[in-house]
């Protein structure tokens, strides 16, 4: 779930742009289009040519903004943070003011989280950044880097380009890609440009530039979604110090985190262990290894596990779908269409669909003919049929969909009309 935190007065919510990997663009676009906060519906999306770390990603965003407006001031917020507290908005506005005056301004939480293996900003005690460090917190006046920073887009590009040969190469690659049409950012020319640069973090990139940098301290708490210790605060803690979310029982476990929102999970005799059970997968790891979960994701991706990039539930502007069962040549989904919602007018070349209404009332269009379908009634959609599903009731429409075909990928779709301006 995505939400705007705090009073955003002074910020143009319509100017939000999400930069992410190519595989996640459509999923995030659908998620934000279905968000209850309509300010997020105008969000723009950019796909990185290749994943090269936060440094080149931020600089690419800067190059894109500078190409549209050389005077643009940007603020970058990572996607894997849960922010709470009233201090974020005021600190962000102050950071933007400093950026407009020529500085790189970092928004930092006053109190770091317990996990100290991260990036740090060294300061002079008065708000100026004097250096950077990674790993355990160093001695002296330091604040945690949350990866949130504001900067003038053109100024950051110029500073990186002037920082040495490596900076020149990164700035040149980002400027070259930003000059291309966005649709070509994942093409061979853009990928080749990014393949020539070395991955690095935004902190290491910032450490190489010669511009004033400031730390703006925010009265806010910060938890990383990617660190499962963030689940500890959300759970109910028992007398043995185990925090549990969801159904389950435990016998003689101590200091654990158990997150199981759907299924019954039992634990026995564990110590300092994290158990995360979702419909897609189950993770069990030592508490002191949660920051290494990315290694597991990398191994799963190398093994071709589709769960890494294809979630069980996918948000859509009209509602959502959830995969219930998948087999060779078929899959079953629960489709939920919110009141007033309807899917695009579409067809599929390589699969048929059978819809059974289990709640609400549907309007089903097949090759130009529209008819109502009520609870415990069904409609068959042969492959190649131009069709549409629409909610004709005041509540949520629920439909069980059975797909049959030799290919069931989400890219087997041709849209003819769409209320949400997706590709037609």
C-alpha positions as CSV (number, residue, x, y, z in Angstrom):
1,X,0.0,0.0,0.0
2,X,1.2,3.5,-0.8
3,X,0.1,6.7,0.9
4,X,1.3,10.3,1.1
5,X,2.6,11.0,4.6
6,X,1.8,14.3,6.3
7,X,0.7,17.6,5.0
8,X,1.9,17.8,1.4
9,X,1.0,21.5,1.0
10,X,3.6,23.1,-1.2
11,X,4.3,19.8,-3.1
12,X,2.6,18.9,-6.4
13,X,1.4,15.4,-5.8
14,X,0.8,15.2,-9.6
15,X,4.5,15.5,-10.1
16,X,5.4,12.3,-8.4
17,X,7.4,9.9,-10.5
18,X,8.2,6.3,-9.6
19,X,11.5,4.9,-10.9
20,X,11.7,1.1,-10.7
21,X,12.7,-2.0,-12.5
22,X,11.1,-2.9,-15.8
23,X,9.2,-5.9,-14.3
24,X,7.5,-3.9,-11.7
25,X,6.2,-0.9,-13.7
26,X,2.8,-2.4,-14.7
27,X,2.2,-3.8,-11.2
28,X,3.0,-0.5,-9.5
29,X,1.0,1.5,-12.0
30,X,-2.1,-0.7,-11.4
31,X,-1.5,-0.5,-7.6
32,X,-1.4,3.3,-7.5
33,X,-4.3,3.6,-10.0
34,X,-6.4,1.6,-7.5
35,X,-5.3,3.6,-4.5
36,X,-8.0,5.5,-2.5
37,X,-5.9,8.7,-2.6
38,X,-6.7,10.1,-6.0
39,X,-3.6,12.4,-5.9
40,X,-1.6,9.2,-6.6
41,X,-3.5,8.4,-9.8
42,X,-1.4,10.9,-11.9
43,X,1.9,9.3,-10.9
44,X,4.4,8.9,-13.7
45,X,6.6,5.8,-14.1
46,X,10.1,5.3,-15.4
47,X,11.9,1.9,-15.9
48,X,15.6,1.6,-15.2
49,X,17.6,0.2,-18.1
50,X,19.5,-2.1,-15.6
51,X,19.7,-2.2,-11.9
52,X,22.9,-0.4,-10.9
53,X,22.2,0.6,-7.4
54,X,20.6,3.8,-5.9
55,X,23.3,6.1,-7.2
56,X,22.8,5.8,-10.9
57,X,19.0,5.5,-10.3
58,X,18.8,8.8,-8.5
59,X,21.1,10.4,-11.1
60,X,18.9,9.1,-14.0
61,X,15.8,10.6,-12.3
62,X,17.8,13.9,-12.0
63,X,18.7,13.8,-15.7
64,X,15.1,13.1,-16.6
65,X,13.9,16.1,-14.5
66,X,16.6,18.4,-15.8
67,X,15.7,17.6,-19.4
68,X,12.2,18.8,-18.7
69,X,13.1,21.7,-16.5
70,X,16.8,22.7,-16.0
71,X,15.7,24.5,-12.8
72,X,13.9,21.5,-11.3
73,X,14.3,20.6,-7.7
74,X,13.7,17.0,-6.8
75,X,13.2,15.1,-3.6
76,X,13.9,11.3,-3.6
77,X,12.1,8.9,-1.2
78,X,12.9,5.2,-1.2
79,X,10.0,2.8,-1.6
80,X,10.9,0.4,1.2
81,X,10.3,2.7,4.2
82,X,7.4,3.0,6.5
83,X,7.3,6.6,7.8
84,X,5.4,7.6,10.9
85,X,5.3,10.9,12.8
86,X,4.5,14.5,12.1
87,X,8.0,15.7,11.2
88,X,8.4,14.3,7.7
89,X,6.5,17.0,5.8
90,X,8.2,20.0,7.5
91,X,11.7,18.4,7.1
92,X,11.0,17.7,3.4
93,X,10.0,21.3,2.8
94,X,13.2,22.5,4.5
95,X,15.3,20.1,2.5
96,X,13.7,21.4,-0.8
97,X,14.5,25.0,0.3
98,X,18.2,24.1,0.9
99,X,18.3,22.2,-2.4
100,X,16.9,25.3,-4.3
101,X,19.8,27.2,-2.7
102,X,22.4,24.8,-4.1
103,X,22.9,22.2,-1.5
104,X,22.2,18.5,-1.4
105,X,19.9,18.1,1.6
106,X,19.3,14.8,3.4
107,X,16.2,14.1,5.4
108,X,17.2,11.9,8.4
109,X,15.3,10.4,11.3
110,X,16.4,11.7,14.7
111,X,16.4,8.2,16.2
112,X,17.9,5.4,14.1
113,X,16.4,1.9,14.1
114,X,18.1,-0.9,16.2
115,X,19.9,-2.4,13.2
116,X,23.0,-0.3,12.8
117,X,24.5,-2.0,9.8
118,X,23.8,0.7,7.3
119,X,24.9,4.1,5.8
120,X,25.6,7.1,8.0
121,X,26.2,10.8,7.5
122,X,29.0,12.4,9.4
123,X,28.2,15.9,10.5
124,X,29.8,18.9,12.2
125,X,27.0,18.9,14.8
126,X,25.4,21.9,13.2
127,X,23.7,20.3,10.3
128,X,26.5,20.2,7.7
129,X,27.5,16.9,6.3
130,X,31.3,16.3,6.4
131,X,31.5,12.7,5.2
132,X,29.9,9.3,4.8
133,X,30.4,5.9,6.4
134,X,28.9,2.4,6.0
135,X,28.4,-0.4,8.5
136,X,28.2,-0.1,12.3
137,X,27.6,3.5,13.5
138,X,31.0,5.3,13.7
139,X,31.9,7.6,16.7
140,X,31.2,11.3,16.6
141,X,28.3,13.3,15.3
142,X,26.5,10.9,13.0
143,X,22.9,10.5,11.7
144,X,21.4,7.6,9.8
145,X,21.0,8.0,6.1
146,X,17.4,7.1,5.1
147,X,18.2,7.5,1.4
148,X,15.9,10.6,1.4
149,X,17.5,13.6,-0.3
150,X,16.6,16.8,-2.1
151,X,18.7,18.4,-4.8
152,X,18.7,20.6,-7.9
153,X,18.6,18.2,-10.8
154,X,21.0,20.1,-13.0
155,X,23.3,20.9,-10.1
156,X,23.6,17.3,-9.1
157,X,24.4,16.2,-12.6
158,X,27.1,18.8,-13.0
159,X,28.6,17.9,-9.6
160,X,28.8,14.2,-10.4
161,X,30.1,14.8,-13.9
162,X,32.9,17.0,-12.4
163,X,33.9,14.5,-9.6
164,X,36.2,12.4,-11.7
165,X,36.3,9.8,-14.5
166,X,33.8,7.5,-12.8
167,X,31.3,10.3,-12.1
168,X,31.7,11.6,-15.7
169,X,30.8,8.1,-17.0
170,X,27.7,7.8,-14.8
171,X,26.5,11.3,-15.5
172,X,27.1,10.8,-19.3
173,X,25.2,7.5,-19.3
174,X,22.2,9.0,-17.4
175,X,22.1,12.1,-19.5
176,X,22.2,9.9,-22.7
177,X,19.4,7.6,-21.5
178,X,17.3,10.6,-20.3
179,X,17.5,12.1,-23.8
180,X,15.8,9.0,-25.2
181,X,12.0,8.5,-25.3
182,X,10.9,6.8,-22.1
183,X,9.7,3.8,-24.0
184,X,13.3,3.2,-25.2
185,X,14.9,3.2,-21.7
186,X,14.8,-0.6,-21.6
187,X,16.0,-1.0,-25.1
188,X,19.4,-2.3,-26.2
189,X,21.0,1.2,-26.5
190,X,20.0,2.3,-23.0
191,X,21.0,-1.1,-21.5
192,X,24.4,-0.9,-23.1
193,X,24.9,2.6,-21.7
194,X,24.1,1.4,-18.2
195,X,26.1,-1.8,-18.5
196,X,29.3,0.3,-18.8
197,X,28.9,2.0,-15.3
198,X,29.7,0.6,-11.9
199,X,26.9,0.0,-9.5
200,X,27.0,2.1,-6.3
201,X,24.8,3.6,-3.7
202,X,23.6,7.2,-3.6
203,X,25.6,7.8,-0.5
204,X,28.9,6.7,-2.2
205,X,28.0,8.9,-5.2
206,X,27.3,11.9,-2.9
207,X,30.6,11.3,-1.1
208,X,32.5,12.0,-4.3
209,X,31.0,15.4,-5.2
210,X,32.1,18.9,-4.1
211,X,28.9,20.7,-3.1
212,X,27.5,21.7,0.2
213,X,25.5,19.0,1.9
214,X,23.2,19.2,4.8
215,X,21.3,16.9,7.2
216,X,17.8,17.9,8.1
217,X,16.7,16.0,11.2
218,X,13.0,15.0,11.2
219,X,10.9,14.0,14.2
220,X,9.8,10.8,12.6
221,X,10.2,7.1,13.1
222,X,11.3,4.9,10.2
223,X,11.1,1.2,9.5
224,X,12.3,-0.7,6.5
225,X,9.7,-2.8,4.8
226,X,12.6,-5.0,3.5
227,X,13.7,-5.7,7.0
228,X,11.4,-8.1,8.7
229,X,12.2,-6.7,12.1
230,X,9.7,-4.0,11.1
231,X,7.1,-6.7,11.7
232,X,8.0,-7.0,15.4
233,X,6.3,-3.7,16.3
234,X,3.1,-4.8,14.5
235,X,2.8,-8.2,16.4
236,X,1.4,-9.1,19.7
237,X,4.3,-10.0,22.1
238,X,3.9,-13.0,24.5
239,X,5.7,-13.6,27.8
240,X,8.7,-15.2,26.0
241,X,9.3,-12.1,23.9
242,X,7.9,-13.6,20.6
243,X,5.9,-11.2,18.5
244,X,3.1,-12.8,16.5
245,X,0.9,-11.5,13.8
246,X,-2.0,-13.7,12.6
247,X,-3.1,-17.2,13.7
248,X,-0.9,-19.7,15.4
249,X,0.4,-21.3,18.5
250,X,3.8,-21.6,20.1
251,X,5.5,-23.9,22.6
252,X,8.7,-22.7,24.3
253,X,10.0,-20.3,21.6
254,X,11.9,-17.1,22.7
255,X,12.5,-13.8,21.1
256,X,11.0,-14.7,17.7
257,X,9.0,-12.8,15.1
258,X,6.1,-14.8,13.5
259,X,4.1,-13.2,10.7
260,X,1.3,-15.5,9.4
261,X,-1.7,-13.4,8.3
262,X,-3.5,-16.2,6.5
263,X,-2.5,-19.7,7.5
264,X,-2.2,-21.4,10.9
265,X,1.5,-21.5,11.8
266,X,2.9,-23.4,14.8
267,X,6.3,-22.9,16.3
268,X,8.3,-25.1,18.7
269,X,11.5,-24.4,20.6
270,X,12.8,-21.6,18.3
271,X,15.1,-18.8,19.5
272,X,15.7,-15.4,17.8
273,X,14.1,-16.6,14.6
274,X,11.9,-14.9,12.0
275,X,9.1,-16.8,10.4
276,X,7.1,-15.1,7.6
277,X,4.4,-17.1,6.0
278,X,2.4,-15.7,3.1
279,X,0.3,-17.2,0.3
280,X,3.3,-17.0,-2.1
281,X,6.1,-18.4,0.0
282,X,7.5,-19.0,3.5
283,X,10.7,-17.6,4.9
284,X,12.5,-18.9,8.0
285,X,15.7,-17.2,9.0
286,X,17.8,-16.1,12.0
287,X,17.0,-12.7,13.3
288,X,20.5,-11.5,12.8
289,X,20.3,-12.4,9.1
290,X,17.3,-10.4,8.1
291,X,19.4,-7.9,6.2
292,X,20.6,-10.8,4.0
293,X,17.1,-11.6,2.6
294,X,18.2,-10.0,-0.6
295,X,20.5,-13.0,-1.1
296,X,17.6,-15.3,-0.9
297,X,15.6,-13.3,-3.4
298,X,18.6,-13.4,-5.7
299,X,18.8,-17.2,-5.4
300,X,15.1,-17.5,-6.1
301,X,15.4,-15.3,-9.1
302,X,18.4,-17.3,-10.4
303,X,16.3,-20.5,-9.9
304,X,13.5,-19.0,-12.0
305,X,10.9,-18.8,-9.2
306,X,8.0,-16.9,-10.7
307,X,6.8,-15.8,-7.2
308,X,9.7,-13.3,-7.1
309,X,8.0,-11.1,-9.8
310,X,4.5,-12.4,-10.1
311,X,2.6,-11.9,-6.8
312,X,-0.4,-14.0,-5.9
313,X,-2.6,-10.9,-5.6
314,X,-2.4,-8.1,-8.2
315,X,-4.0,-4.8,-7.7
316,X,-5.8,-3.2,-10.7
317,X,-7.5,0.2,-11.2
318,X,-10.9,-1.6,-11.2
319,X,-10.1,-3.9,-8.2
320,X,-7.9,-6.9,-8.0
321,X,-7.3,-10.5,-8.9
322,X,-5.9,-13.3,-6.7
323,X,-4.5,-16.6,-8.0
324,X,-6.2,-19.5,-6.2
325,X,-4.8,-22.5,-8.1
326,X,-2.4,-23.0,-11.0
327,X,-1.6,-26.2,-13.0
328,X,-0.3,-27.3,-16.3
329,X,-2.5,-25.5,-18.9
330,X,-5.0,-23.9,-16.4
331,X,-5.3,-21.5,-13.5
332,X,-8.1,-20.3,-11.3
333,X,-8.4,-16.7,-10.0
334,X,-10.7,-14.7,-7.8
335,X,-11.6,-11.5,-9.6
336,X,-12.9,-8.7,-7.4
337,X,-14.4,-5.6,-9.1
338,X,-15.2,-2.6,-7.0
339,X,-18.5,-0.7,-7.4
340,X,-18.6,1.2,-10.7
341,X,-15.5,-0.6,-12.0
342,X,-15.1,-2.5,-15.2
343,X,-12.2,-4.2,-17.0
344,X,-10.9,-3.2,-20.4
345,X,-12.6,-4.4,-23.5
346,X,-10.1,-7.1,-24.4
347,X,-9.3,-10.4,-26.0
348,X,-6.8,-13.2,-25.5
349,X,-5.2,-15.3,-28.3
350,X,-4.1,-18.3,-26.4
351,X,-6.6,-18.9,-23.6
352,X,-10.3,-19.2,-22.9
353,X,-12.0,-18.0,-19.7
354,X,-15.0,-19.3,-17.7
355,X,-16.5,-16.9,-15.3
356,X,-18.8,-17.9,-12.3
357,X,-20.3,-15.0,-10.3
358,X,-20.2,-15.7,-6.6
359,X,-21.2,-12.3,-5.2
360,X,-22.8,-9.2,-6.8
361,X,-24.1,-8.9,-10.4
362,X,-22.0,-8.7,-13.5
363,X,-22.5,-7.3,-17.0
364,X,-20.6,-9.4,-19.4
365,X,-19.9,-8.3,-23.0
366,X,-19.0,-10.9,-25.6
367,X,-18.4,-9.9,-29.2
368,X,-20.6,-6.8,-28.9
369,X,-23.5,-8.5,-27.0
370,X,-24.0,-7.5,-23.3
371,X,-26.0,-9.5,-20.8
372,X,-26.3,-9.6,-17.0
373,X,-24.9,-12.6,-15.0
374,X,-26.1,-13.2,-11.5
375,X,-24.8,-15.2,-8.5
376,X,-24.4,-18.9,-9.4
377,X,-24.6,-18.1,-13.1
378,X,-21.7,-18.3,-15.5
379,X,-20.3,-17.0,-18.8
380,X,-17.8,-18.7,-21.2
381,X,-15.3,-16.6,-23.1
382,X,-13.6,-18.6,-26.0
383,X,-10.1,-17.6,-27.0
384,X,-10.2,-14.6,-29.4
385,X,-13.6,-13.3,-28.1
386,X,-13.7,-9.6,-27.5
387,X,-15.0,-9.3,-24.0
388,X,-15.5,-7.2,-20.9
389,X,-16.5,-7.7,-17.3
390,X,-18.4,-4.9,-15.5
391,X,-19.8,-4.6,-11.9
392,X,-23.5,-3.9,-12.2
393,X,-24.1,-4.0,-8.4
394,X,-23.6,-1.5,-5.6
395,X,-21.1,-3.7,-3.7
396,X,-18.0,-5.7,-4.7
397,X,-18.4,-8.1,-7.6
398,X,-16.7,-11.4,-7.0
399,X,-16.1,-13.8,-9.9
400,X,-14.2,-17.1,-10.0
401,X,-12.3,-17.3,-13.3
402,X,-10.9,-20.5,-14.8
403,X,-8.4,-20.0,-17.5
404,X,-7.5,-22.8,-19.9
405,X,-4.8,-22.6,-22.6
406,X,-1.3,-23.3,-23.6
407,X,-0.1,-19.9,-22.4
408,X,-1.6,-18.0,-19.4
409,X,0.8,-15.0,-19.1
410,X,-0.7,-11.6,-18.4
411,X,0.9,-10.2,-21.6
412,X,-1.5,-12.3,-23.7
413,X,-4.0,-9.4,-23.9
414,X,-5.1,-7.0,-26.6
415,X,-7.1,-4.0,-25.3
416,X,-9.6,-2.1,-27.5
417,X,-11.1,0.3,-24.9
418,X,-9.9,1.1,-21.4
419,X,-11.3,3.5,-18.8
420,X,-7.9,3.8,-17.1
421,X,-5.8,4.8,-20.2
422,X,-3.7,1.7,-20.2
423,X,-2.2,0.5,-23.5
424,X,-5.0,0.3,-26.2
